[in-house]
Structures are given as structure tokens and as C-alpha cells.
């Protein structure tokens, strides 16, 4: 399994080059944590805090990181960059001729993926101190007393005297479990089970006049079952704290055999019985189904100079269903997070379509196609009619021109009208000052935050117009193509931002008041809510190039060279403001962190070299991605360009194990190039949407065709 150790080596720039005090891979909420005196009412209910924060005296001994008066938690090793995965896949296809004109056919595919992702202790926001953990004065391992000025001070347990010392109630900004639970292959890791089944059965009849009828039914079902530890039962954890059975202090790890002088019997260490009493394994199940019925009739019609007109027409019925079953404790806000969602979210969508397509060989050199599709989504979404036309002109034996134009329509999916929860580590540009107000001043805090993605049933469908035109040249081993493309999208459906961009933008106007961000009484981010929206209109265009040469065969084999590149000229997002004005955002050559879209480097290219001789073949590929601007930074800086080299070799074993057997070996990113940095202290350190973090990767494969 490739784990976050690889992330640290690849992105050591954000892990402080091994110095944890310079690392941003830490959370300001540690385990053990940081304490303030808690003020309670006469009934023992939490009211507020008093005095300054004081870090656990055993912070470093218990594995925490003591920095700026806070005991922090390192999560550098708690995420799997590439989770451990086991896959099983099965595919079957067959057909049977009922007669010379009729046949039935079937396809069946099944896949099962088991994923184990490393995680480690998470936050608990259901404590009795307004979400934080409340530690009462009589807790056997609470050795904090009043300093006489509204704050707290620590008394060494070695000199503790019940006749002299009196502990005070504490508000603990901490996570229940600490770095002693970090690591790999834990029973509390995230386990994901993915299953996918697809089956298709069809009937085809060939008429005497070259026309045919094809009908088919396709059914697919996908399930995702997830089980994740480090979620906590609200009632049991708070009860264990109040009873003194669970020790949240650093002494639990630093001195597990220590016996409390306050009662003479309580042991500092954590017993498994107590742990499993409040540990909750969050379990969620997602299920999706799709049923499709297709009926197609086609054949040759009138004859033109270039040949007969090909015609196909048909209809389709499609039904999509989605059910999200959340863990009951999590959905009720009784586990790790207090935010609640529905225990079950789901929906369905029915689509009816009719379509037709025609191939027109006008002459031997000119070919046209025309297609049209009508779809009715029902449910208030509406209907659409989308045409497409293409043309190709073979101007000479070596040169051809091609072009196409069409429209498309995409209704909001069932999932975009539903809700879901996830987690993200977020840098916080705001903090709470000494007066208890949230101000736009960063203290370097990082929070493991609940991210709520809220669906919207009122979304409009997104539509698009697209155009493509270009030429192809092929002669004497030389080949070349160039194409211009343009897409014009309206009412694109996207989340209204990333969680981090929403948090960053919260302080853009100098006030941390975005209602999508929920904070605890101590100022720490609890949740960020994203919503699917119609973001506006996008126009994007660019060019695709390809040039290659196939050398003449020689005793040394056959050689080939090919260069392919793509250039994005424009990516313009137009949004309408509240006052009716419009704003145009230019996203080409940008990371697009501040808007709902992904990174758009202007240039991507591959230079490939191929060699073949008898049963041997080899290839080399140089891959290039141009630099682009990182708009996450207040003053944007360029994310550097990236070049990697792949090498591969293949040997044809003939019919060694079947009709065709081929051995493949190779190394991707043979120079072990690291992905470019996002800038100092910018997490996760690299752009996962563009660059690859795995570094040098070797592979061996055997492909057998029966």
C-alpha cells in the first residue's frame, strides 16, 4: 500500500522538511489538547470559559506537537495517498443464431473492489462544553487548579494533596484520541466495498432488404458500503468522561500505568472495554440502479453518387434510481458531528427519448451525417431536441477536411438534487480574539471539517452548443492533424465552490460572516456547506495538434515518432450579479480555485517514440503540462510546468496461454519527478486534478486473449 509517507517525501515542502514546527500538516486541536477554565451554572451546565488557554503538560510526551501555546495533532501519516485496493472483475459475452436472420446476444460484467484507506483519530464536536469536551473538577486525572486570576495552572501529580488542592472544571479543545492511534492497517480505518453489476440482453433481426431491427434491455446496479472508525457515541463518551473512566489527558499515553492520587484506584491508561464502549463505526450505504430499453431500426435507403444513404431511428426509455442510506447515529447528530442530515436520501428519474441518424455519401469524396434526438425528462425538468451535423471532404488522397456542429442537454442528476457529507482539512484565515469575537487573523489553525454538499431540486438543466473543424494530412509515412474546437455552455451545474475557497473568501471583505460556515463557541470551524447551483455560462475554445512520422521498415525494426498537443485559448465564465450586472472570469491558464471549475493549464502535450521488431516492441513517452496561475494565493503565483518520462516494453508470446498472449513491463515517471508545489504552506501541496503524486511506478502485466 502506498501511504501518506509518499506524500511527505513528495511534498516535504509543506511538512516542514521534517521539522514538525514548520509543518502545516498539523491540526490546532490535538489529543491531548489545550485547556481553559470552564464556567458552569448551579446545575453543572456549561456557560463559558475564563482565562488563557494552557497546553497539556504531557503534550510532547504523548506524541503531540507543542507550538504557540497549543498542543497540536499531526496527521501527516493519517491519509492514504493511494489506498490499498483489491479488485475482482468478470466479463462474459455470447450470442446465439436463432436462424439466418435472427440472433440473440447477451453481455454480463461484474466487478468487486475492496478499498482500505488509512485514517486516524478524528475530532469530536458533541462534547458538553458547547461542542468541546467538558472535563469536570472531580475527574481523577484533572490536576488543573485556579490561578487566582480566572485562569488555570497545573499541579504536578507527585505533590497533589486532596486536602490542599482543588481542581476546576475544564473546557478541553481536544480530540478524544491522539497520535498513539495514528498508523496503518488499523481496525478503525475506512473500509469501502464497491460492487457493480451490468447485464444486457438483446434481439436482432436482419430483414431481406438489408434493414434490421435491434432491441435490448440493459440493467446495472452499483452499491457502495462504507465503514469508518473514529466516530464516537455522544452519550457514552460524555458519560465516560463524567465518570472518570476515560482519561483525555496526555498522561493516558505518556504514563499509562500511573494511578491517580485523587482516588488511589484510577489507572491513566485506556482499556479496550472503555474504548469500544464509546467508539462508533459509521456505516453508510449508497445504491444506484439504471434500467434502459432500446429499440433501433436501420438500413440502407436511396442511393447517392457515393453510395446508399444509411438510416437509423429508434427510441429509448431510461430509469435512474439513487438511494443514500446514512448511518443512523451520524444522521441524528449523535456521533462525531452535531450537524444532522436525513438518514435516507433518494430519488428517481424517468427519461423517454426518440432519435434518428442519417449517413449521406454525397459523392465518393464528400460525406455528411445528420442526427437528431428528443428527450423528455418529466418531473418538471422538461424536454429537449438536440441536432448534430458532421461533414468530411476528402480533398485528395492525402488531405481531408472535417467539421461538426451540435447541441446537448443535461438535466440535473438525482445525486445533484440530494445531499451528502464528507470531511476536509481546511486552513482557517480567521480566529477568535481575546474579546470572544471572530476576526480575520490567521493563527495557523487547521481543522478537520465536515463538508456538507447540499442538493437543489430547483436546478435548471445545463445546455451546450459545440463546434469542431479541422484537417487531416497523411502521406508517405507522415501524418498530421489540426482541429479547432469550441463549446458554449449555458446554466452549467457545479458546486458553488470548494470548501477551502469558501473559507478563504470569507475574509475577502474583512469580516468572517459567511453563513455557509458554522463555527463552535471557541471559533473553530465545524462545517462548511456547499450547494449545487447553475453557475452561469462558459465559453471555451482551443486547438488540438498531432504530427507523426512512420519510418521505413529496416532490419532494425519499425520506428515511429508522434507529437500530440492541446491548447486552451479561452475559458470564460460569465455570471450574473445581484444588481443585474455581469462578471466575466477568465479561467484559461488558471487553477480556478476561486470558482467552481477545475484547473485549466493552457498546454498539454505528449511526445512518443515507438519501436517494433518481430515479437518485440518498446515505447517512450515524454509528457508535458504547462505552468498555470494559482489563484488560491492573495497574490497569484505560477504553478510550475511539469515534465515526466515513461518507458515500456512488450513481448508477444503468441499462443502460449491462449490465442494471443502479451507480456508488458515498464516504468512510469522514470525520473521520479515530484509534482509542482502550490506555494509555501498551501495544502495538499500539489494539484491532484492535474499532477500525479505517485512518482516512479513500475508495472508488470500479462494479457491473455482466449
C-alpha positions in Angstrom: 0.0 0.0 0.0 1.3 3.5 -0.9 0.5 5.7 2.1 1.0 9.3 3.1 4.7 8.6 3.7 4.9 9.1 0.0 3.1 12.4 0.3 5.6 13.6 2.9 8.5 12.6 0.7 7.0 14.2 -2.4 5.7 17.3 -0.6 8.2 17.7 2.2 8.0 21.4 1.5 4.7 21.6 3.3 5.8 19.1 6.0 8.5 21.5 7.2 11.3 19.4 5.7 11.0 17.1 8.7 10.6 19.9 11.3 7.1 19.5 12.8 7.1 23.1 14.0 7.2 24.3 10.4 4.7 21.8 9.1 1.2 22.7 8.0 0.2 19.0 8.3 -0.9 19.6 11.9 -4.2 20.5 13.5 -4.6 23.0 16.2 -6.8 20.5 18.0 -4.6 17.8 19.5 -5.0 14.7 21.5 -4.0 15.6 24.3 -5.2 19.2 23.8 -5.4 22.6 25.3 -7.5 23.7 28.3 -9.3 26.7 29.7 -11.3 27.0 32.9 -14.9 26.2 32.3 -17.7 28.3 33.9 -20.7 26.2 34.9 -24.1 27.1 36.3 -25.5 25.8 39.6 -26.8 22.7 37.8 -23.4 21.9 36.3 -24.2 23.0 32.8 -21.6 24.8 30.7 -21.8 28.6 30.3 -18.5 29.9 29.1 -14.7 29.9 29.6 -12.3 32.0 31.7 -8.6 32.8 31.4 -6.0 31.9 28.9 -5.5 28.5 27.2 -3.0 26.1 28.6 -1.5 23.2 26.7 -1.4 19.7 28.3 1.9 19.3 30.2 2.4 15.9 28.7 1.7 17.2 25.1 5.1 16.2 23.6 5.5 13.1 25.8 2.1 11.9 24.4 3.2 12.5 20.8 1.6 15.9 20.3 3.3 19.0 18.9 3.6 22.0 21.2 3.5 25.2 19.2 2.3 28.7 20.0 0.8 27.6 23.3 -1.4 24.8 21.6 -0.9 21.1 21.7 -1.3 20.1 18.1 -2.0 16.8 16.3 0.0 15.6 13.3 -2.0 14.0 10.6 1.0 13.6 8.2 0.6 9.8 8.2 -3.2 9.5 8.5 -4.2 9.6 4.9 -3.6 7.0 2.2 -2.4 8.8 -1.0 -3.3 5.6 -2.8 -5.4 3.4 -0.6 -4.9 -0.4 -0.6 -7.3 -2.0 -3.0 -8.3 -5.5 -4.1 -10.2 -5.9 -7.4 -12.1 -8.7 -8.9 -13.6 -8.3 -12.4 -15.6 -10.7 -14.5 -16.9 -10.3 -18.1 -18.9 -12.6 -20.3 -20.5 -12.1 -23.7 -22.2 -14.5 -26.0 -24.7 -14.8 -28.9 -26.8 -17.5 -30.5 -28.2 -17.6 -34.0 -31.9 -18.5 -34.0 -31.9 -18.5 -37.8 -30.1 -17.0 -40.7 -31.8 -13.7 -40.0 -32.3 -13.7 -36.2 -29.9 -13.8 -33.3 -30.0 -13.2 -29.5 -27.0 -11.8 -27.6 -26.0 -11.1 -24.1 -23.3 -9.3 -22.0 -22.6 -9.7 -18.3 -20.0 -7.8 -16.3 -19.3 -7.8 -12.6 -16.7 -6.0 -10.5 -15.9 -6.0 -6.8 -13.5 -3.5 -5.3 -12.4 -3.6 -1.6 -10.6 -0.4 -0.5 -8.9 0.2 2.8 -8.0 3.8 3.4 -5.8 4.8 6.3 -7.3 7.4 8.7 -6.5 8.3 12.3 -8.3 9.9 15.3 -10.9 12.5 14.3 -12.5 15.4 16.2 -15.5 15.1 18.5 -17.9 18.1 18.4 -20.6 16.7 20.6 -18.9 17.5 23.9 -20.8 19.2 26.8 -18.7 22.4 26.6 -20.6 23.8 23.5 -19.1 21.0 21.4 -15.8 20.9 23.2 -15.0 18.2 25.7 -16.1 19.1 29.3 -13.8 17.7 32.0 -15.2 18.2 35.4 -13.2 19.1 38.5 -13.6 15.7 40.1 -12.1 13.8 37.2 -9.3 11.6 38.6 -6.7 12.9 36.2 -7.6 16.6 36.3 -4.8 18.3 38.1 -5.5 21.9 37.0 -6.4 24.4 39.7 -7.4 28.0 39.7 -4.5 30.5 39.3 -6.5 33.1 41.3 -6.9 35.4 38.3 -9.6 33.5 36.3 -7.1 31.2 34.7 -5.7 27.7 35.4 -2.3 26.3 36.4 -1.1 22.7 36.6 -0.1 20.9 39.8 2.4 18.0 39.5 0.5 14.9 40.5 3.6 13.9 42.6 2.7 16.7 45.0 -1.0 16.6 44.7 -2.8 16.7 48.1 -6.6 16.4 48.3 -6.5 18.5 51.5 -4.8 21.3 49.8 -5.6 21.3 46.1 -9.0 21.7 44.4 -9.3 21.1 40.7 -11.5 23.3 38.5 -13.8 22.4 35.6 -12.1 22.5 32.2 -13.1 23.2 28.6 -10.8 20.9 26.5 -10.2 21.9 22.9 -9.0 18.4 22.0 -9.8 15.3 20.1 -10.6 12.2 22.3 -7.8 10.0 20.9 -4.3 11.1 19.9 -1.3 10.1 17.9 -0.9 6.8 19.6 -3.7 5.7 17.3 -2.1 7.0 14.1 -0.7 4.4 11.8 -1.5 1.9 9.1 -3.7 -1.2 8.9 -5.8 -0.2 11.9 -9.1 -1.9 12.6 -10.6 1.6 12.7 -9.5 2.5 9.1 -12.1 3.4 6.4 -13.2 0.3 4.6 -15.1 0.8 1.3 -16.8 -2.0 -0.6 -17.8 -1.3 -4.2 -19.8 -3.7 -6.3 -21.0 -3.2 -9.8 -23.2 -5.4 -12.0 -24.3 -4.8 -15.5 -26.3 -7.1 -17.8 -27.6 -6.7 -21.3 -29.8 -8.9 -23.4 -30.8 -8.2 -27.0 -32.5 -9.5 -30.0 -31.5 -8.6 -33.6 -33.4 -9.4 -36.8 -32.0 -8.9 -40.3 -34.7 -8.3 -43.0 -34.2 -9.3 -46.6 -33.9 -5.7 -47.8 -30.7 -5.0 -45.7 -32.8 -3.4 -42.9 -32.5 -4.6 -39.3 -34.3 -4.4 -36.0 -32.3 -4.3 -32.8 -33.9 -4.4 -29.3 -32.1 -4.6 -26.0 -32.6 -4.3 -22.3 -29.8 -3.2 -20.0 -29.8 -3.3 -16.2 -27.0 -2.0 -14.0 -26.7 -1.7 -10.2 -23.9 -0.2 -8.2 -23.5 -0.3 -4.4 -21.1 1.4 -2.1 -20.8 0.4 1.5 -18.5 2.3 3.8 -17.4 1.6 7.4 -15.3 4.1 9.3 -13.9 4.1 12.8 -13.0 7.1 15.0 -16.6 8.2 15.3 -17.8 8.5 18.8 -21.1 7.8 20.5 -22.1 11.1 22.1 -23.8 9.8 25.2 -21.3 7.1 26.0 -18.2 9.3 25.5 -19.6 12.1 27.7 -20.7 9.6 30.3 -17.2 8.0 30.4 -15.7 11.5 30.9 -18.1 12.4 33.6 -17.5 9.1 35.4 -13.7 9.4 35.1 -13.5 6.1 33.2 -11.9 7.8 30.2 -8.8 9.9 30.6 -8.5 12.6 27.9 -5.2 14.0 29.3 -1.7 13.2 28.0 -1.0 11.0 31.0 -3.1 8.4 29.3 -0.3 7.8 26.7 2.8 9.2 28.5 2.3 7.3 31.8 -0.4 4.7 31.1 0.3 2.7 34.4 0.1 5.8 36.6 -2.5 5.6 39.4 -4.3 8.8 40.3 -3.5 10.2 43.8 -7.0 11.8 43.8 -8.8 8.5 44.3 -6.0 6.0 44.5 -7.5 3.5 42.1 -8.0 5.1 38.6 -5.4 4.0 36.1 -4.3 6.5 33.4 -4.2 4.1 30.5 -7.2 3.4 28.3 -8.7 0.0 28.5 -10.2 -1.6 25.4 -13.6 -2.1 27.1 -13.9 1.7 27.7 -12.6 2.4 24.1 -15.1 0.1 22.4 -17.9 1.4 24.6 -17.8 4.9 23.0 -16.2 4.0 19.7 -18.7 4.1 16.9 -18.2 2.7 13.4 -20.0 4.9 11.0 -21.7 2.8 8.3 -23.3 4.2 5.1 -24.8 2.5 2.1 -25.3 4.0 -1.4 -27.2 2.3 -4.1 -27.9 3.3 -7.7 -29.8 1.4 -10.4 -30.4 2.1 -14.1 -32.7 0.3 -16.5 -32.6 1.0 -20.2 -34.8 -0.3 -23.0 -33.6 0.5 -26.6 -35.4 -0.2 -29.9 -33.5 0.6 -33.1 -34.4 0.2 -36.8 -31.9 0.9 -39.6 -30.8 0.1 -43.0 -29.9 1.5 -46.5 -32.2 3.9 -48.3 -31.8 5.8 -51.5 -28.5 5.6 -53.4 -26.4 8.7 -54.0 -23.2 9.1 -56.0 -21.1 8.0 -53.1 -23.3 5.0 -52.1 -26.6 4.3 -50.4 -28.0 6.5 -47.6 -27.7 4.9 -44.2 -30.6 5.4 -41.9 -31.2 4.5 -38.2 -34.0 5.5 -36.0 -35.3 4.4 -32.6 -36.5 5.1 -29.1 -35.2 4.7 -25.6 -36.6 4.5 -22.1 -34.3 5.1 -19.2 -34.9 5.0 -15.4 -32.3 6.0 -12.8 -32.7 5.4 -9.1 -30.5 6.5 -6.3 -30.7 5.8 -2.5 -28.2 7.1 0.1 -28.6 5.5 3.5 -26.7 7.3 6.1 -25.6 5.9 9.4 -28.5 6.4 11.9 -26.3 7.9 14.7 -24.4 10.2 12.3 -27.7 11.3 10.7 -29.2 12.0 14.1 -26.2 14.1 15.2 -25.3 11.6 17.9 -21.9 10.6 16.7 -18.8 12.7 15.9 -20.6 15.8 14.4 -23.7 17.6 15.7 -24.9 18.6 12.2 -27.8 16.4 11.1 -28.8 15.1 7.7 -31.6 12.9 6.6 -31.0 9.2 7.4 -32.0 8.3 3.9 -32.0 10.4 0.7 -33.0 9.2 -2.7 -34.9 9.8 -5.8 -35.5 8.6 -9.3 -35.7 9.9 -12.8 -37.5 8.7 -16.0 -36.4 9.7 -19.4 -38.1 8.9 -22.8 -36.2 9.6 -26.0 -36.6 9.2 -29.7 -33.8 9.7 -32.2 -32.8 9.4 -35.8 -29.5 9.5 -37.8 -28.7 9.6 -41.4 -25.4 9.0 -43.3 -25.2 10.8 -46.7 -22.4 9.8 -49.0 -23.0 12.7 -51.3 -20.0 11.8 -53.5 -17.1 9.5 -53.2 -15.2 12.4 -51.6 -18.0 14.2 -49.5 -19.8 12.5 -46.6 -22.4 14.1 -44.4 -24.2 12.9 -41.3 -27.2 14.3 -39.6 -28.7 13.3 -36.3 -31.5 14.5 -34.0 -32.5 13.4 -30.5 -35.6 14.3 -28.5 -35.7 13.6 -24.8 -38.4 14.2 -22.2 -37.3 14.1 -18.6 -40.7 14.7 -16.9 -40.8 15.8 -13.3 -40.9 19.4 -14.3 -37.5 19.4 -15.9 -38.9 19.5 -19.4 -37.9 18.2 -22.8 -35.2 19.0 -25.3 -34.5 18.5 -29.0 -30.8 18.3 -30.0 -29.4 18.1 -33.5 -25.9 17.3 -34.7 -24.4 17.5 -38.2 -20.9 16.5 -39.4 -19.1 16.8 -42.7 -16.0 15.3 -44.2 -14.4 16.2 -47.6 -11.6 14.1 -48.9 -9.9 16.8 -51.0 -7.2 14.5 -52.2 -5.7 11.1 -51.4 -3.6 12.7 -48.7 -5.7 15.7 -47.5 -9.2 15.7 -45.8 -11.3 18.3 -44.0 -13.8 17.6 -41.3 -16.2 19.6 -39.2 -19.2 19.1 -36.9 -21.9 21.1 -35.0 -24.4 20.1 -32.4 -26.2 20.9 -29.2 -26.6 19.0 -26.0 -28.8 19.0 -22.9 -28.1 17.6 -19.5 -30.7 17.5 -16.7 -29.7 17.7 -13.1 -28.9 14.2 -11.9 -30.5 12.5 -8.9 -27.4 13.0 -6.8 -27.3 16.7 -7.6 -30.7 17.0 -6.0 -29.6 15.1 -2.9 -27.3 15.8 0.0 -24.1 14.2 1.3 -21.5 14.7 3.9 -17.7 14.4 3.8 -14.6 15.6 5.5 -11.8 18.0 4.5 -8.8 19.6 6.2 -9.1 23.3 6.0 -6.8 26.2 6.7 -8.6 28.9 8.7 -7.9 32.5 7.9 -9.9 33.7 10.9 -9.7 33.2 14.6 -11.3 34.3 17.9 -9.7 37.2 19.6 -9.4 37.8 23.4 -12.8 39.5 23.4 -14.5 36.5 22.0 -15.1 37.8 18.5 -14.2 36.1 15.2 -11.7 38.3 13.4 -9.8 37.8 10.1 -6.5 37.0 11.6 -4.9 33.6 10.9 -3.2 31.7 13.8 -2.2 28.8 11.6 -5.1 26.6 12.7 -6.2 23.7 10.5 -9.5 22.0 11.1 -10.8 18.6 10.0 -14.1 19.9 8.9 -17.5 18.4 7.9 -18.3 19.4 4.4 -22.0 19.2 3.5 -22.9 19.1 -0.2 -26.5 20.3 -0.4 -28.6 19.3 -3.4 -31.1 21.6 -5.0 -34.3 20.2 -6.7 -34.9 23.6 -8.4 -31.8 23.4 -10.6 -32.2 24.2 -14.3 -30.8 21.8 -17.0 -27.4 22.7 -18.5 -27.2 23.0 -22.3 -24.3 23.4 -24.7 -23.5 24.2 -28.3 -20.3 22.7 -29.8 -18.4 23.2 -33.0 -15.3 21.4 -34.3 -13.4 21.9 -37.6 -10.0 20.7 -38.9 -8.0 18.9 -41.4 -6.0 15.6 -41.7 -3.0 15.0 -43.8 -1.4 11.6 -44.4 1.2 10.7 -47.0 4.3 8.5 -47.2 4.5 7.8 -43.5 3.9 11.4 -42.5 0.7 12.3 -40.7 -0.7 15.5 -39.3 -4.0 16.8 -38.0 -5.2 20.1 -36.6 -8.6 20.8 -35.1 -10.3 23.9 -33.7 -13.0 23.3 -31.1 -15.4 25.5 -29.3 -18.0 24.7 -26.6 -20.6 27.2 -25.4 -22.3 26.1 -22.1 -25.4 27.7 -20.5 -26.6 27.2 -16.9 -23.7 24.8 -16.0 -24.3 22.8 -12.9 -21.5 22.9 -10.4 -21.0 23.2 -6.6 -20.8 26.9 -5.6 -17.1 26.5 -4.7 -14.7 24.3 -2.8 -14.8 24.1 1.0 -11.4 25.8 1.2 -12.2 28.5 -1.3 -15.4 29.4 0.6 -13.4 29.6 3.9 -10.7 31.7 2.2 -13.2 34.1 0.6 -15.0 34.6 3.9 -12.3 37.2 4.9 -12.2 38.8 1.5 -14.3 41.7 2.8 -12.6 41.8 6.1 -15.4 40.1 8.1 -15.8 36.4 8.8 -19.5 36.2 8.4 -20.3 33.7 5.6 -23.5 31.8 6.7 -22.3 28.7 5.0 -19.5 28.4 7.6 -20.6 27.1 11.1 -18.2 27.7 14.0 -18.1 26.4 17.5 -18.2 28.8 20.5 -14.4 28.7 20.6 -14.3 29.9 17.0 -13.2 26.6 15.3 -14.8 25.7 12.0 -17.4 22.9 12.4 -18.9 22.6 9.0 -18.9 24.2 5.5 -22.0 23.8 3.3 -21.7 23.7 -0.5 -24.7 23.8 -2.8 -25.1 22.7 -6.4 -26.0 25.8 -8.5 -26.4 26.9 -12.1 -23.1 28.8 -12.2 -23.6 30.7 -15.4 -22.4 30.5 -18.9 -19.0 29.2 -20.1 -17.3 29.6 -23.5 -14.2 27.6 -24.1 -12.2 27.0 -27.3 -8.8 25.8 -28.3 -6.7 23.7 -30.7 -5.7 20.1 -30.9 -2.5 19.2 -32.9 -0.9 15.9 -33.9 2.1 15.3 -36.1 3.9 12.0 -36.6 6.2 10.1 -38.9 6.5 6.4 -39.5 10.0 5.5 -40.7 10.6 2.9 -43.5 11.0 -0.6 -42.2 14.6 -1.7 -41.8 16.5 -4.7 -40.4 16.5 -2.9 -37.1 12.7 -2.9 -37.0 9.9 -0.3 -37.5 10.3 3.1 -35.9 7.6 5.7 -35.2 7.5 9.2 -33.8 4.4 11.2 -32.8 3.7 14.5 -31.1 0.3 15.4 -29.8 -0.7 18.6 -28.0 -3.7 20.5 -26.9 -4.0 24.3 -26.4 -6.8 26.0 -24.5 -7.3 29.5 -25.9 -10.3 30.6 -23.8 -12.2 29.5 -20.7 -14.5 32.4 -19.9 -17.2 32.1 -17.1 -19.9 34.7 -17.2 -22.0 35.1 -14.0 -24.9 37.5 -13.3 -24.6 39.6 -10.1 -27.5 40.6 -7.8 -27.6 44.1 -9.3 -28.1 42.7 -12.8 -24.6 43.3 -14.0 -22.3 40.5 -15.2 -18.9 39.4 -14.2 -16.5 37.6 -16.6 -13.9 35.3 -15.1 -11.0 34.1 -17.4 -10.0 30.6 -16.3 -7.6 29.5 -19.1 -4.2 29.1 -17.6 -5.6 29.2 -14.0 -6.1 26.8 -11.2 -9.7 28.2 -10.9 -9.6 27.7 -7.1 -11.9 30.7 -6.5 -14.6 29.4 -8.9 -16.4 26.1 -9.2 -14.2 24.7 -12.0 -11.0 22.6 -12.2 -7.6 23.7 -13.2 -7.1 24.6 -16.9 -3.4 24.6 -18.0 -3.2 26.1 -21.4 -0.9 23.5 -22.9 -0.7 19.7 -22.5 1.4 17.5 -24.8 2.9 14.0 -25.3 5.9 13.1 -27.4 6.0 9.4 -28.2 8.6 7.1 -29.7 7.7 3.5 -30.8 9.8 0.6 -32.0 8.6 -2.8 -33.2 10.6 -5.8 -34.4 9.3 -9.4 -34.6 7.7 -10.1 -31.3 9.3 -7.2 -29.5 8.0 -3.6 -29.1 9.0 -0.7 -27.0 7.8 2.8 -26.4 8.9 6.0 -24.8 6.6 8.9 -23.9 7.5 12.4 -22.7 4.5 14.1 -21.1 4.3 17.9 -20.6 1.9 20.1 -18.7 2.4 23.9 -18.9 2.6 26.2 -15.9 -0.6 28.0 -14.8 -1.6 30.5 -12.2 -2.6 29.6 -8.6 -5.4 31.9 -7.8 -5.7 30.5 -4.2 -3.0 32.9 -3.2 -3.7 36.5 -2.5 -1.1 37.4 -5.0 -1.3 34.6 -7.6 1.9 32.8 -8.5 2.6 30.3 -11.2 2.4 26.5 -10.5 5.5 25.3 -12.4 5.3 23.3 -15.6 5.8 19.5 -15.3 7.6 17.0 -17.5 7.7 13.2 -16.9 9.1 10.3 -18.9 7.5 6.8 -19.3 9.2 3.7 -20.7 7.6 0.5 -21.7 8.4 -2.9 -23.3 6.1 -5.6 -24.7 6.8 -9.1 -25.9 4.3 -11.2 -27.9 4.2 -14.7 -26.6 1.9 -15.9 -29.3 -0.5 -18.7 -28.3 1.5 -19.6 -25.1 -1.7 -19.4 -22.9 -4.4 -18.7 -25.5 -4.9 -17.3 -28.9 -2.8 -14.2 -28.0 -0.6 -13.6 -25.0 1.5 -10.5 -24.4 3.9 -9.6 -21.6 4.1 -5.9 -20.7 6.7 -4.3 -18.4 7.5 -0.6 -17.9 8.2 2.3 -15.6 6.1 5.5 -15.5 7.7 8.7 -14.4 11.1 7.0 -14.5 12.9 10.2 -13.4 10.7 10.3 -10.3 9.6 13.9 -10.9 7.7 15.5 -8.0 4.5 17.4 -8.7 4.9 21.2 -8.7 4.2 23.0 -5.4 1.2 25.1 -4.8 3.2 27.5 -2.8 4.5 27.7 0.7 2.1 26.2 3.3 -0.6 25.6 0.7 -2.3 22.2 1.2 -2.3 19.5 0.0 0.9 20.7 -1.6 0.1 19.7 -5.2 -2.8 19.9 -7.6 -4.3 16.4 -7.6 -6.6 17.4 -10.5 -3.6 17.9 -12.8 -0.5 16.2 -11.5 0.4 12.7 -10.3 1.9 12.2 -6.9 2.9 8.5 -7.0 6.3 9.2 -8.6 8.3 6.5 -10.2 6.0 3.5 -10.7 7.0 0.1 -12.2 4.5 -2.4 -13.6 4.4 -5.9 -15.0 1.3 -7.3 -16.8 0.3 -10.4 -18.7 -2.6 -10.1 -21.2 -4.2 -13.3 -22.5 -6.9 -13.4 -25.1 -8.8 -16.7 -25.4 
